Amino acid sequence: MSKSHVLVLPFPAQGHVNPLMDLSHELAKHDIKITFVNTDFIHKQIMKAKGHKEQVGSDQIQLASISDGIEQEENRNRHEILLESIWQVMPKKLEKLIQEINNEAESEKISCVVADGTMGWALEVAEKMGIRRGALFWPASASFLALFLSIPQFLHDGIFDPEGTKMEDQSINLAPEMPAMRTTNLIWSNVCDNFNATKIGFNFLMRSSKVLESIDRVICNTSLELEAPTIAFAPKILPIGPLQARKSNDIDQSATSFLPEDPNCLNWLDLQQDKSVIYVAFGSLAIYDHIQLQELALGLELSNKPFLWVVRSDICNGANYDFLKEFEDRLSSRGKVVNWAPQLKVLSHPSIACFLSHCGWNSTIEGLINGLPFLCWPFFCDQFIDENYICDIWKVGLRFDRNNGIINREEVAYKIKKVLIDEGFRMRALQLKEKTINSVKEGGSSNKKLKNIVDWIKA
């Protein structure tokens, strides 16, 4: 008898790889074989961070990789080159990989493809090769997905031009009780930094939105309890999350980390008082200049609270390195700076008081399932929607005011004190934690949806 075999394909970015691996672990629990396909570059990064260990915590999950077509390293930091290469190169590479897998064992041929929502071309490859089942997975909020699905309508309404380069600065609200978003924060307008790059980024997303629009089901790492109005607005969204709330302790939480984690920060947290530490982390992509880094550091100092601050190695260099070394030496009695941290373990530690975050959806979820108040520091695209959720809808955190684009040290210290003094933030966060975790338990709304997905894959 043939065994269900799912090929899983994430977009090559940390915030996309992690939740799709979490989904893979859930499917593997139901005796579904997984081939998890990264780009060669991302696969090498993960292997290096893991000390070249292939294990991911389940014998059912096999790792594989294909080329993204980028040969010159300097091109890898140019988003528009990566996006163009994904569409032009990766479909042929994926087709070849599927052929190789299917030729190895008749009883374990690929029977289903689950691809990231921005990698919808993978379903076209699957259909071409006779694979009848395919679904897209959305790693961000359902509200950002609904916005994404609405791009053709925005274009029709003239909110931006056919190249995505000219747009009015306005607030978009798709339905009552859904978070608003400003047009100037749409992903292609603040990730790509020139006219040609913006045009390429917009075209990539238009192609992706057309594939999303054409399929019946989009699996989303959210829950009805978190985003009921959005799911009512866009019923094709299947909320099966938050996947992070399903993680068991025997799964290696660093299995897909692009950077080596510093476990010593957990020992440092053990020495701190309960609910005393400010955890500061801005994800794998955010960049901030030297002045802003200094203001944040001095704001943490001014708050007079213990802090654990993640500053990636690509930021902790040059003038930043010298400043941070002096800063950490001066505040060694109550502060620690690390290049990367085991975030889920940090956020579940009893010493953490609040999460100062870039508000990426994965980080937002990880803070929610640990009942933590937030301080919001978004950088681009969906992070502003998540900030609106945190501050305006769930009311579990505060946003910072920017003075000429800079969040100054006084503002940092003031908001830290404010979010810690007001117990209402923690109370609401704990209530939301309970609702969110219940959704993935037996009988919960997300658990039922996941079972339906498993039955559909196995049918």
C-alpha positions, 0 to 999 in steps of 0.5 A, spaced: 500 500 500 502 506 498 504 511 503 502 518 503 508 522 502 508 530 502 513 535 499 513 541 503 517 547 500 518 554 504 520 561 501 527 561 503 527 566 509 527 564 517 520 566 518 517 561 513 521 555 514 520 555 521 512 554 521 512 549 515 517 545 519 512 545 525 507 543 520 511 537 517 512 535 524 504 535 525 503 531 519 509 526 521 505 524 527 500 521 523 504 517 519 505 521 513 512 521 510 515 528 509 520 531 504 522 538 506 525 542 501 530 548 502 534 552 497 541 549 497 543 556 500 538 555 506 540 548 507 547 549 508 546 555 513 541 550 517 546 545 517 552 549 519 548 552 525 546 545 527 553 543 527 552 539 520 547 534 524 541 532 519 536 530 524 530 534 525 526 530 531 522 525 526 524 519 522 518 521 518 522 527 515 527 527 510 531 534 508 532 535 501 535 542 497 535 545 490 538 551 487 535 558 487 539 559 481 543 565 484 551 564 483 554 570 486 554 572 493 553 579 492 546 578 489 543 574 495 542 581 498 538 584 493 531 582 494 529 583 486 534 578 484 532 572 489 525 573 487 526 573 479 530 567 480 525 563 484 520 564 478 525 562 473 530 557 476 526 553 481 520 550 478 525 546 473 529 544 479 523 542 483 521 538 477 527 534 477 527 533 484 520 530 484 522 525 478 528 523 482 524 521 488 518 518 485 523 513 481 526 511 487 520 507 490 514 506 487 510 505 494 513 512 496 511 517 490 510 524 492 502 524 493 501 531 495 505 538 495 504 543 500 508 550 498 509 557 502 503 562 499 509 565 495 511 559 492 505 557 488 508 555 482 510 549 486 503 547 485 503 548 477 509 543 477 505 538 481 499 538 477 504 537 471 507 531 474 500 528 475 500 530 483 493 531 484 493 534 491 496 541 493 495 546 498 498 553 500 501 554 507 501 562 509 506 563 515 503 570 517 497 572 519 490 571 516 489 578 516 495 579 512 493 574 507 486 577 506 490 583 504 494 579 499 488 576 496 485 583 495 491 586 491 487 585 484 482 589 487 486 594 490 489 595 483 482 595 480 480 601 484 487 605 483 490 605 490 496 603 486 499 603 479 500 596 475 507 597 477 506 598 484 510 604 484 505 609 485 500 609 491 496 614 495 498 614 503 492 611 506 489 606 511 486 600 508 481 596 512 477 590 509 472 589 514 470 591 521 474 589 527 480 587 522 486 591 523 488 596 518 494 597 514 497 603 511 499 602 503 506 605 504 507 599 509 505 594 503 511 589 502 514 591 495 514 598 497 518 597 503 523 591 502 525 593 495 529 600 495 529 602 487 524 603 482 526 596 478 526 592 484 519 595 486 516 593 480 519 586 480 517 585 487 510 587 485 510 582 479 512 577 484 507 578 489 501 579 483 503 572 480 503 569 487 496 572 489 493 569 482 495 562 484 492 563 491 486 566 488 485 560 484 485 554 489 480 552 494 484 552 501 490 556 504 492 553 510 494 558 515 498 559 522 493 562 526 486 560 530 479 562 530 480 565 537 485 570 534 482 572 527 475 570 527 473 577 523 478 575 518 476 568 517 469 570 516 471 575 511 475 570 507 472 563 508 478 559 504 483 560 510 483 554 514 486 556 521 490 550 524 495 554 529 498 556 532 503 551 530 508 553 536 503 551 541 503 544 539 511 543 539 513 538 544 519 538 548 522 532 544 522 536 538 529 540 537 526 547 537 533 549 533 532 544 527 531 550 522 535 555 525 539 559 520 544 561 526 547 558 532 543 559 538 547 561 544 544 557 550 548 560 555 543 566 556 538 561 559 543 560 565 543 567 565 536 568 565 536 562 571 539 568 575 534 573 574 528 574 578 521 572 576 517 577 571 523 582 571 527 581 564 525 585 558 527 580 552 529 584 546 529 581 539 528 583 532 528 577 528 532 575 522 531 580 517 530 587 521 536 592 520 537 599 524 542 604 524 548 606 529 544 612 532 537 608 533 541 602 536 544 607 541 538 610 543 535 603 544 541 601 548 541 607 552 533 606 553 534 599 556 539 602 561 535 608 563 529 603 564 533 600 570 530 593 568 534 587 567 534 585 559 536 580 554 538 583 547 539 579 541 543 583 536 545 579 530 552 578 528 551 582 521 549 588 526 554 587 531 560 590 527 564 596 526 562 602 530 556 598 533 561 592 536 565 597 539 559 601 542 555 594 544 562 591 548 562 597 552 555 598 553 555 590 555 561 591 560 558 597 563 551 594 564 554 586 566 550 586 572 543 586 569 544 586 562 546 580 556 547 581 549 547 575 544 547 574 537 542 569 537 537 566 542 533 559 543 527 564 543 521 559 545 525 557 551 527 564 552 519 566 552 517 561 556 522 562 562 519 565 568 524 571 569 521 574 562 517 580 564 515 582 557 517 582 549 520 588 545 519 585 538 519 587 531 512 583 531 513 578 526 507 573 526 512 567 529 514 572 534 507 574 536 505 567 536 510 565 541 509 571 545 502 570 545 502 562 547 507 564 553 502 570 556 507 576 555 505 583 554 509 586 548 512 592 546 512 593 538 517 595 534 515 593 527 520 594 521 516 592 515 510 589 511 505 585 516 509 587 522 505 593 522 498 589 522 501 585 527 502 591 531 495 593 530 493 587 533 497 587 539 495 594 541 488 596 538 485 589 538 488 584 543 490 590 547 496 586 550 502 591 548 504 598 547 507 601 540 513 606 540 512 614 538 517 615 533 520 622 533 523 624 526 523 616 525 527 615 531 525 612 537 529 615 542 531 613 549 526 616 553 521 613 549 524 606 550 524 607 558 517 610 558 514 605 555 518 599 558 515 602 565 508 603 563 507 596 560 510 593 566 506 597 571 499 596 568 497 589 570 492 589 565 496 588 559 499 581 563 492 579 565 489 580 558 495 576 555 494 570 559 487 570 557 489 570 550 494 565 551 489 560 554 484 561 548 490 560 543 492 554 546 485 551 547 484 552 540 490 546 538 487 541 543 483 536 542 476 538 540 479 545 539 477 549 532 484 549 530 485 541 532 479 540 528 481 543 521 488 540 522 485 533 522 481 535 516 487 536 512 490 530 515 484 526 512 484 530 505 492 528 504 491 521 506 484 520 502 
